[in-house]
Amino acid sequence: MVGLSSVPRKLNYLPDGESFVSINGKNRYTRPLYGSHDSWRLETSDFPVFAIYSKNVQRNIQFYLRKHSGGVVYLDSVDYCESRFTPGKRSYHLKDRNWNGGTIDINVIANYKSEEAVMKIEFKNIPSDILLYAYVREIRGKELQHNGDLGGEKPDVFEPDLKSPPIQHQQIYLQSGKVYLLLRNYQIVVPRDNEAVLAYEKAEEERHKLVSQFEIKTPDVFINNLGGVLMAAGEALWTGSVWRHTPMDWCIQHPGMRTAYVGDMLGWHERSRIHYSNYASSQVVDVKQKLFHPTQDPERGMSSSRMEWGLPIYSNGYICSVPRRRDDMRIYNNNESFIDGLISHIRWTGDKEMAKKMWPVIESHLKWEKSNFDPDFDGLYDSYATMNSSPGIYYNGGAVTYSSANNYKAFLFASELAKMLGKDGTAYRQEAELIKRAMHNRLWVSDCGHWAEYEDLMGHRMLHKSAGLWSIYQPIDCGLNTTFQSYQSTRYIDSEIPHIPVQSVGNTPMDAEVNRGDYADVSTTNWMPYAWSVNNVMTAESMNAALAYFQSGRANEGFKLFKSAIIDIMYLGRCPGNVGYISYLDQARGEFARDYGDAVATTARTVVEGLYGIAPDALKRCLYMKPQIPTDWQFASLKTPDITFDYRRDGSVERYSIMHNIMAVDTVEWRLPLKYSAVEIKVNGKVQKDCYVDPNSVQKPYMVFKVVLKPGKKCNVELRGQEGEELFANMLSLGLQGPGSFATLKNPSELHVDWLRCYDPEQIFGGSERLTRSSFKGEIEQNVPEGHHTFFIQAQQGYQNWWIPVDVEVRQKVTRMVKPEAFDEMNVATLEPVDMSGCFNANVTDIFKNKYLKPRPPYTTLQIPISGLGDWRHPDRKFDVDDSGLRAMSKNGLFVTDKGWKWLTPSSGKNILYTTLFDNYPDKGRVQLSGFAEHAYLMMAGSTNPMQSRIENGVVTVVYKDGSKQRMYLVNPTNWPSIDQAYFEDGKAFDRNAPTLYRLCLKTGYVTNHLARDINSTVLLVEGGAAVLLDMPLDMSKELDYLEVETLANDVVIGLMGVTLQR
C-alpha cells in the first residue's frame, strides 16, 4: 500500500526534563511499559485506560467514577488530563469540572522482574460522594497478527469487548485519598497489607536505577530525555540469555541485525558477553559442505538457496538463529552483523579471554563468508539477506558495497587479533587489502564521489550507482574512506537521498521551533517502484546515516538528521519516546513497531560514538575521542556506566573532560576540532606540546594528541583561542554550472585565509583549475556527470591548515526555449504506423508465463524468481497480463486512441517484440524503417524492478542511412515502468524527477498520463497491465534505416509493440 501518511501532524508530546508530556492527548494503547524479559507488557494511553498483553492472554482495564446520586464518568473522558511518559513509568494528572477543584493523580510502573505492574492512585479534594470502580475485560481483537504492535493491527484491538461479560468489576476503596494496586495475573489486586506500597516503591527504585545510568545533558530539550528511553527500551530487548529482535512484533531471539550493539553502548558488557557466547554455540561445526554452487531452490522459484544441511550456506561456519542450537536454518545470513557486533564488543571491553574464545568462531565465519559470497576470489562480496532492509533486496551474485565493507572490517580485525594471539594473520591482512583495493577500483564512483550500490556479476556487468544509505554509511563505519571520501559520500546523502520534511501544524512554541529548524528525515533509497523494504523511512537507517555524518566530521549536519528522526518518531509519532521501526512519513508502510532492536541500538551508537565521539579500542588500550558537538552549543555532557564526559564553552575557551571505567584502556587519543587560528592546549593544567593537526582535516582542522588515562581517573583538556581569530569554517559553493562553463570563486576571507592548493578527486575540471591565494578558476569538463560534486581547497589561517570543501552542481545548459513535453508536437494528420508484423516474437501476455532459467549466476545467491516477477521473499507472486481491450479496439490491425494517436497492432496472434538478457528472447531486435520523420512514437511494454532502478534498463536506437545513430535510453523510473504497475509518486521518497508517462491499459484500451490516480488502487497494480507510450524526437534531415530495441540490464524484459512515425 502506498500514500498512507497524508494527514498533517502536530507534536503529540512535548519534552519536559526526562519526560514526554501531552495535554488531552488522543493516542490509546500506544506506549508499552515492559515487565519481565518475556512478552508481557502494559499498554498505556494518553488518558488512564490500559491493556495487558502477553502471548496467550490480553486484557483491557478501565476505571470510572460513580456518584452516590448517579452518573458515571470514565477516566479516559474527563475534562483535563496531563499525561507523562517518564521512561519506565506513565503518570496522569486529571481534572474535571464536576470535582469542585479536586484532582486525581495516577502513576503506573511495570515490574522489570515479573509479569505485573503496580499503580498508585491519589484523590486530592475529590468530593466524598464520588467512588472509584474498575473493569477488567477481554479485548476486542481476537486474533492479533503482529502481537498487538503499533501499525500492525487495527487501532481498536485493545478496546474492551463489551459484548462479553466483564472478567472483573469492583469498587476500589481509597484510604486517606490514596490506594496502591497490583496488576497481577491479568486482574486488579488490592492487597490488605502494604504489599502494593512496597512493590510500588521497589519498582520506582529499580526504574530510577535503570534509567539514570545513561544521562544526556545538552542545550536541546528534545534529546535530554533520550538516555532513559534507551535504557528502558534496551532492558525490554534482553531475554535473559540473548538480545531479541524487538519486544513486540517479531519478538524473537536473533543473532544478526544490529540489536546486539545495544549492550556495549549502554554499559551492559556482561549481557553482551553472554549473548555472543550463546550464539557462538550456534555456529555449525560438524556439517561439511557436500555440494557446490549453485544450490538454488526450485520450490522458491530459484530465488534463494535450498535449505538443506551440507549446501554451501548451510555448512560449517553458518550461525543459526536459535541460541545454543546448531540445527536451525533460515534464509537470513546473520553472520555478518553478528561478527560486526562481536568486533565492537571486543573493542569496547578488551576482553582477551573472550577474544581467544571467539577466535575459532571468527576463523570459521571468514572461511564460510569467502566460500559463499566471494567464490570467484576477486575480493568483492555478494550480500545474502544480511541486513534489516533485506526482504526485497537481491544482488544476483553481484559485488555489493556494504557486504564487501563488512568483510574488509572483519578480515582486518582478524589480522590484528591473530597477531595478539600469537598466530599468523598475514592471509587475513592480505584479504583485507584485496577487498579495499577492489572496492576502490570497482565500486567507488570516482567522477561522482560516492560508493555504488553494487556491480553486476552477469550481463554487461553494469555498475549500479544509485546507492542506498547502507552503502554510504557502512564503508565509513568500517574505515574504508579517506576524510575526503567521507565528506563526498555524505554529500551524496544530502543531494540524492530523498529528504522528507518533519513539520508540525501545532500552535505551541515548540511546534514553531520544529518548523523553524527545517528538519527532514530520510528514506533509505530513491529506488522505484516500491517493494517492501527497498525504499522506506526507517529509524535505524536514519540513525546510522547520522552516525556517518558524525564520523565524517559533519557535526551540524549529523545532529540535524539525528534530531529530525527523534522528533519524527518520538514526538510527532503516536507513542511517546518510541524508538520505532518505521516512520509515519513512510508512504508505503506508515508508522510501525515500537522500541525496535535495530533502532534502539543504532540510536545508542549514534549518541555515544557519533555525537560524543567515544570509540574505544581496548585491545589497543586506547579510547579514541572525536566529539562532534554542534557548533552553536555551549555545553554537552554524557554519563554512562563506562564514560563520564563533559564539554563547556565560554567565549574562546573550550573545556573537555573525560573519565572512563574501561579496565583495559590506559590511553586517550583526542581528535578535537579547532575554532581559532592560534590555540593553546592544556591537559590537566599543563601545556600539551606533543600534538599535531591532521593534514587531511576537512571542513575544520583537527588537533590530535594522546594522553595517559587510567580507569577512574579524570582528564581535563582546555583549548584557549583568541577572540577575533576565528577560523573560516563554511563550505563554499560554485552554484549551478554547465559543462564547459568557466567557474570562478573569490576567497571570501582573503585578508585572513590563504588558499594553498586544490584537490579535485572527481576530475570536475580535468586539470584546468588555477588557484591563487585569493581566487580560483577552472573550466567544467564536458563529460562531468550531472549532479552535485565536490572539490577541496587547502587553506591556511595562522598556524592552522585544513581543506575547505567546495560544492558544484553541474547541469546541462538550459536554453531559453522550453523543451516540449512528450506528444506535444504530434500531428495526427502526418502519422504513419510501421508494420511490425514480421518482427513480433511473442504475445505481450507471455511475459510472466515464461520460466527465465538461463543464464543464472554460477553461485548461490538471492535473485529474481524464474517468473521474472517478485523477489526472494515473494517467489510465488503472479500477475496476469490481459490485452483483450487493446485487441478488441484494434480494427483491421489499427489501434487508434481518442486523441487520434495510432499504431498497427494485431487483434490476434503475436503482438510484441520481446528482448531480454535471459535466453528466452534475443538481447535485441530490429524494425526496418524508411524515409524521413520528425518523431517516432513507440508503444512498449516489459518489466523492471527496484534492483534495476535509476539505471539504463534498455535502449532504443534509431540508425540513419548515413550510419549515424540516435539513442533513447530506457531508465526506471524516468521512462521505463513495469507492465504490472503504476508508479506511486509523492515528490519525496518517490520522485521520478521526470514528466508523467502516458500508459495504455491493455485490458481496456484506456490511455492516460495519470495512471496512478486513475486506477484508484492503494497497491498500484494495474489490472491486466499497461504498456508505456514514448515519444522519440528524430532528425528530419536524415533518412531512416532501422530501429533497434535492446535490453541492457539483468532481470528485465524490454518489449516493442508498435512504432508510428510522424512524417
NUSE-874669 format. One record per residue (C-alpha): z, x, y; residue in one letter. Coordinates in steps of 0.25 Angstrom, whole numbers, plus 5000, padded with zeros to 4 digits. Each point is the difference from the previous one (the first is absolute). Layout:
ZXYa ...
This chain:
500050005000m 499750055014v 500349965014g 501549974998l 500750065012s 499549925011s 501249945006v 500650085012p 501450054997r 501250025009k 501250094997l 500849934989n 501150105001y 500650095011l 500750134999p 501550005003d 500750134996g 499950014985e 499649854999s 498749915000f 500349885008v 499449865001s 500349885008i 499749874993n 499050074991g 499149924991k 499950094987n 500649954988r 500450084987y 499350135005t 501150115001r 500650044987p 501350064998l 500150074987y 501150004990g 500050104988s 498950084995h 499349894993d 499149895006s 501249915006w 499949985015r 500549905010l 498949945009e 500449985014t 499449935012s 500049995015d 501049884998f 501150004990p 499249954988v 499950094987f 499450014987a 500550094988i 498950074992y 500050074986s 499050014990k 500449884992n 500949915010v 499749965014q 500949915009r 500049945014n 501250005008i 500249915012q 501249975009f 500349885008y 501049935009l 500649864999r 500849935010k 501149904995h 499349895008s 498750034993g 498850095004g 499550124993v 499450135006v 499450114992y 500350145005l 498550035000d 499849895010s 501150035011v 499650025015d 500250155000y 500050114990c 500150155003e 499650074987s 500250154998r 499550084989f 500850134999t 499550084988p 500849944988g 500549885008k 499649875006r 500849945011s 499949875008y 500749945013h 499849855001l 500249905011k 499749855001d 500249905011r 500949924991n 501050114998w 500749995014n 499750155002g 500450044986g 499350104992t 499850044986i 499850154995d 499450034987i 499950144993n 499450034987v 499950134992i 499450024986a 500850094991n 499250124996y 500750024987k 500049864994s 499149875001e 500849935010e 500249995015a 501249975009v 500049915012m 501049985012k 500049875008i 500849995012e 500249875009f 500450025014k 500449885008n 499349904991i 500549865000p 500949974989s 499349884995d 498850094997i 500050044985l 499150114993l 499349974987y 499050084991a 498949964991y 499450094989v 498749954994r 498850044992e 498950065009i 498749935002r 499150104994g 500050004985k 499050114996e 500150125010l 498850084999q 500550125008h 501550004997n 500149915013g 499650125009d 499549975014l 498549975001g 499949994985g 500549854999e 499949875007k 501050015012p 500849884995d 500350064986v 501550025003f 500249875006e 501049914993p 499449914989d 500549865005l 499549934988k 501050064991s 501549985000p 500850115007p 500650114991i 501250015010q 500549915011h 501350035006q 500950005013q 500350145005i 501450005005y 500450105011l 501350065002q 500450035015s 498549985003g 499550104990k 499550004986v 499450114990y 499149964990l 499450074988l 498549974995l 500350034986r 499249954987n 499149935009y 501149915006q 501050005011i 501350054996v 501349985009v 501150084994p 501449965001r 500550145003d 499550105010n 498950054990e 498949965009a 500750065012v 500150134993l 498649994995a 499449985014y 500850125005e 499550094989k 498649955001a 500050035015e 500650144998e 499050034990e 498949955008r 500450085012h 500250124992k 498649994995l 499249975012v 500850095009s 499550124992q 498750005008f 500149995015e 498950015010i 500250005015k 498950005010t 499649945013p 499249904992d 500849884996v 498949954990f 500350124991i 501550025001n 500449904989n 499050064990l 501050094993g 500849894994g 498749934997v 499550114992l 501450024993m 500149864996a 498649994995a 500150134993g 501249954992e 499249884996a 499050094994l 500950074991w 500249954985t 501150094996g 499050094993s 498750015008v 499449955012w 499249874999r 498749955007h 500749895008t 501349924999p 499249874999m 498549984997d 499650114990w 501450024997c 499750114990i 500450144997q 498950105005h 499850154999p 498950005010g 499649955014m 500950065011r 501349934998t 500850114994a 499950085013y 501149905005v 501150084992g 499950135007d 499749945014m 501249924999l 500950114994g 500149944986w 499650134993h 500849974987e 499249874999r 498750075002s 500450104989r 500349894990i 498749935004h 499150124997y 500850044988s 499949874994n 498549995002y 499850154996a 500549944987s 498849905000s 498950115000q 499250004988v 500250134992v 499549974986d 498749935001v 498850105000k 498749965005q 499149964989k 498849945008l 499350065012f 499349945012h 499649895003p 500949904994t 499749875008q 500549874995d 498849904996p 501149885001e 500250045015r 498550015003g 500150154999m 500850005013s 501150084994s 500550084988s 500349944987r 501549994998m 500250084987e 500950124997w 499250134998g 499049975011l 499950105011p 500949925010i 501049954989y 500450134994s 500950125003n 500450005015g 499949855003y 501249955006i 500449864995c 500549885009s 501349974993v 501150115001p 500450084987r 498849934992r 498750074996r 499349884994d 499749925013d 498650015006m 499449945012r 498750025008i 500750075012y 500150155001n 501450015004n 500050154998n 499550055014e 501049935008s 501150024990f 499850155001i 499850005015d 501449935001g 500650104991l 499550125008i 500649935012s 501349994993h 500150144995i 499750055014r 501149915006w 501050054990t 499650144996g 500649964986d 499550114992k 500549944987e 499349885003m 498750085003a 500250074987k 500249884992k 498749935007m 499150124998w 499449954986p 499849875007v 499250065011i 499250094991e 499749894991s 499649915012h 499150105006l 499350034987k 499849854998w 499549975014e 499050124999k 499549954987s 499849855004n 499650015015f 499350135002d 499350024986p 498850075007d 501050105005f 499450005015d 501449995006g 499849865005l 500849884993y 499749864997d 501049905004s 500449904989y 500949895005a 501050105006t 500549935013m 500549865005n 498649965005s 499350034987s 499849864994p 498649985007g 499650155001i 499250084990y 499250135002y 499150014988n 500450144996g 499850055014g 500750115008a 501249935007v 500750065012t 501449954999y 500150034985s 499450135002s 501050035011a 501249954990n 499550104990n 499950115010y 501449985004k 500549994985a 499350134996f 500450085012l 501549954997f 499850044985a 499650145004s 501250015009e 501049944990l 499450094989a 500350135007k 501449955003m 500249974985l 499450144996g 498749944995k 498650045003d 499549905011g 498650065002t 499249894994a 500749905008y 499850075013r 498550024996q 499849864998e 500749965013a 499150105007e 498849944993l 500449865004i 500250045014k 498650075001r 499349894993a 500649895009m 499750085013h 498550024995n 499749864995r 501049905005l 500350055014w 498949935009v 499950125010s 499149935010d 501049885001c 501350074999g 500749934989h 500149984984w 499049924993a 500549894990e 499250064988y 498750064995e 499249934989d 499950064987l 498849924996m 498649975007g 499850075013h 501450065001r 500249935013m 501250035009l 500849885004h 500450045014k 500849875003s 501450044996a 501249924997g 501350035007l 500450074987w 498950105001s 500550045013i 501550014999y 500050064986q 499350135003p 500950015012i 501349984991d 499550094989c 499850125010g 498550014999l 499749985015n 500050105011t 500649965013t 498649975006f 499649924988q 501349925000s 499749965015y 498649974996q 500449914988s 501049925008t 498949985011r 499249934988y 501149904999i 500049985015d 498549975001s 499649954986e 501149934993i 500249865005p 501249975010h 500549865000i 500849975013p 501549974998v 500349895010q 501049905003s 499949865007v 501549995002g 500650005014n 501250094999t 500050145007p 499950064986m 498749924997d 499550055013a 500350144997e 499349994987v 498749965007n 500150115010r 500150104989g 498649984996d 500450014985y 499149984988a 500150014985d 498950064992v 499249954988s 499950104988t 498450015001t 498849945007n 499449964987w 499349874998m 499849904993p 501449974997y 500650024987a 501550014996w 500750135005s 498850075006v 500249955015n 501449955003n 501150025010v 501150074991m 501350055006t 500050124991a 498750045004e 500249985015s 501350094998m 499350114992n 499050005011a 501150015011a 500650114992l 498650085000a 500049985015y 501450065001f 499650124990q 498850025009s 500950025012g 499549875007r 501449955002a 499749895010n 498849944992e 500950014987g 501149925006f 499149905006k 499449974987l 501450004993f 500649915010k 498849914999s 500249984985a 501549985002i 499849895011i 498949934992d 500849994987i 501550005004m 500049925013y 498749925000l 500149974985g 500749894993r 501150094994c 500950085010p 500150144997g 498949994989n 499450134995v 498949924994g 498750024992y 498949935008i 500049965014s 499749865006y 498950075007l 499350014987d 498949905000q 499850004985a 501449994995r 500949975011g 501550045001e 500450034986f 501250064993a 501350065005r 500750134999d 498950064992y 500350134994g 498750075005d 500349965014a 501550035000v 499750144995a 498950035010t 500849945011t 501250094997a 499150124999r 499349975013t 501450005007v 500650124993v 498850094998e 499149955011g 500749955012l 501250104998y 499150114994g 501050034989i 499350064988a 500950094991p 499450104989d 501350034993a 499350094990l 499750095012k 501449985005r 499449955013c 500149875008l 498749985008y 500249935014m 498949945008k 500649895007p 498949905007q 500849935010i 499249925010p 499850075013t 500749895008d 501350004992w 501250065006q 500850004987f 499949974985a 500950024988s 500049984985l 501250014990k 499749994985t 500950054988p 499250135001d 499750025015i 500649985014t 499050035011f 500149985015d 499050015011y 500449995015r 499150035012r 500650025014d 498950035011g 499350134995s 501150034989v 499849954986e 501150024990r 499949984985y 501150014989s 499949994985i 501050014989m 499749984985h 500749984987n 498950064991i 500750104992m 498750084996a 499650025015v 500550115009d 498950015010t 499349915010v 498650035005e 499949935014w 498649965005r 500249945014l 499049945009p 500150075014l 499949925013k 500150125010y 499250125003s 501250094999a 501249974991v 501350064997e 500449974985i 501550024996k 500649984987v 501549974999n 500150055014g 499250134998k 498650035004v 499049994989q 499050125001k 499450004986d 499049885002c 498549985003y 499149895004v 499149954989d 498650055004p 499349874994n 500949905007s 499249885004v 500449915012q 501250085003k 500650144997p 501050004988y 501150115001m 500350054986v 501350074996f 501050014988k 501550005000v 501050014989v 500849874998l 500949974988k 500449864995p 501049945009g 499750095012k 499449955013k 498850075007c 499949975015n 498650035007v 499850005015e 498650005006l 500150025015r 498849995008g 499750015015q 499849875008e 498650005006g 499450094989e 499749884990e 498950034991l 498749925000f 500149914988a 498949905001n 498849984991m 498750025008l 498749914998s 498550025003l 499949854999g 498749944994l 498950094998q 498649994994g 499350114991p 499350105009g 500949975012s 500650115008f 501549985000a 500950065011t 501550015001l 500950055011k 501350064998n 501049905006p 501150105001s 499250135003e 501150055010l 501050014989h 499250004987v 498950104995d 499049964990w 499750114991l 499049964989r 499449884993c 500149964985y 498949904996d 500349984985p 499149875000e 498850085006q 499849905011i 499450105009f 499350094990g 500450125007g 499549965014s 501549995005e 500450085012r 501450025005l 500650065012t 501549995004r 499849885008s 498849934994s 499249964987f 498549964998k 499249984988g 498849924994e 500349904990i 499250034987e 498949904996q 500549984986n 501449985003v 500549874993p 500349885008e 501549985002g 501250075005h 500150155000h 501050115004t 499950155004f 501150095005f 500250085012i 501150115000q 500850005012a 501150095006q 501049975010q 501150105003g 500550064987y 499449894991q 498749984994n 499549884991w 498849924997w 499649875008i 499249904993p 498849945007v 499549874995d 498549975001v 499449864996e 498550024996v 499149885000r 498549995000q 499449995014k 499949865005v 498949955009t 500049895010r 499149914990m 500949924991v 499650014986k 499549874994p 500949934989e 499349984987a 499049904999f 500049985015d 498550055001e 499549924989m 498749925003n 499849904989v 498649995003a 499650144996t 500950014987l 499350044988e 500750004987p 499750114990v 499749974985d 501150074992m 499749934987s 499550124993g 501250085004c 501249914995f 500750054988n 501249894999a 500549875004n 501050015011v 501049934991t 500050114990d 500850095009i 501449984993f 499549964987k 499650144996n 500850114994k 500050125008y 500350104990l 499350135004k 500150105006p 501550005000r 500950125002p 500250094989p 501550005002y 501149894999t 500249945014t 500149875007l 498749945003q 499249875003i 500049904988p 498749994992i 499749875007s 499850075013g 501149925006l 501550015002g 500950124998d 500950054989w 501149905003r 499049895000h 499050044989p 499649864996d 499749955014r 498749914999k 499049955010f 498849914997d 498950015009v 499249875002d 498750015007d 499649854997s 500049965015g 499050125004l 499149974989r 500049855003a 499650035014m 498950094996s 498749925002k 498850064993n 500850135000g 500350005015l 501549985005f 500149965015v 501349995008t 500249895010d 499750115011k 498650034994g 500450134993w 499350014987k 499950094988w 499249994987l 501049974988t 499649934987p 500649874996s 500150054986s 500050144993g 500450135005k 500350015014n 500750135004i 499750154999l 501450064996y 500350155001t 501350074996t 500450144995l 500449934987f 498950004989d 499849855001n 499050015011y 499350115007p 500650085011d 498949965010k 498949905001g 498749995008r 499349895007v 498650035005q 499749965015l 498850005009s 499549995014g 501050015012f 501249935003a 501249995010e 501149964991h 500249994985a 501049884997y 500750024987l 500749914990m 500950084992m 501249984990a 500950094992g 501450054998s 501050095007t 501550025000n 501150075008p 499850134993m 498650015006q 500549965014s 499550075013r 499050084992i 498549984997e 499849914988n 498550005001g 498850035009v 498749925003v 498950105004t 498749965006v 498950104998v 498850005009y 498650054997k 500250135008d 501250034991g 501149985010s 501249924995k 500949905006q 501449974994r 501049895000m 501350044993y 500849894993l 501450025004v 501249924995n 500549935009p 499050025011t 498849944994n 500249994985w 500949894994p 500349974986s 499249884995i 501349934995d 500849995013q 500049995015a 500750115009y 501349965006f 500150065014e 501149995010d 499750125009g 501250074995k 500250054986a 498749934996f 498950045010d 498650034997r 499750055014n 498649944999a 499349875003p 500249884991t 499150004988l 499049894996y 500349954986r 499249914991l 500849914991c 499350004987l 500549884994k 499749915012t 498950085008g 500949995012y 499950125010v 501150045010t 500550125007n 501449945000h 500250004985l 501550024999a 500249895010r 499049904993d 500550014986i 501449965004n 500750084989s 501250095001t 499550094988v 498650015007l 499349994987l 498649945002v 499749894990e 498750044993g 499950135008g 499350045013a 498950095003a 499950085013v 498949995010l 499750135007l 499050045012d 499450144999m 499250035013p 498750084997l 499150095008d 498849915003m 499150115003s 500050064986k 499349944988e 500949964989l 499950054986d 501249964992y 501549965000l 501050064991e 501449954996v 501050104994e 501450004995t 500850125005l 501549964997a 500649994986n 500549864994d 499149925009v 498749924998v 498949995011i 499049894999g 498849965008l 499649854999m 498949995011g 499350085012v 499449935012t 499250085010l 499949965015q 498650045004r 
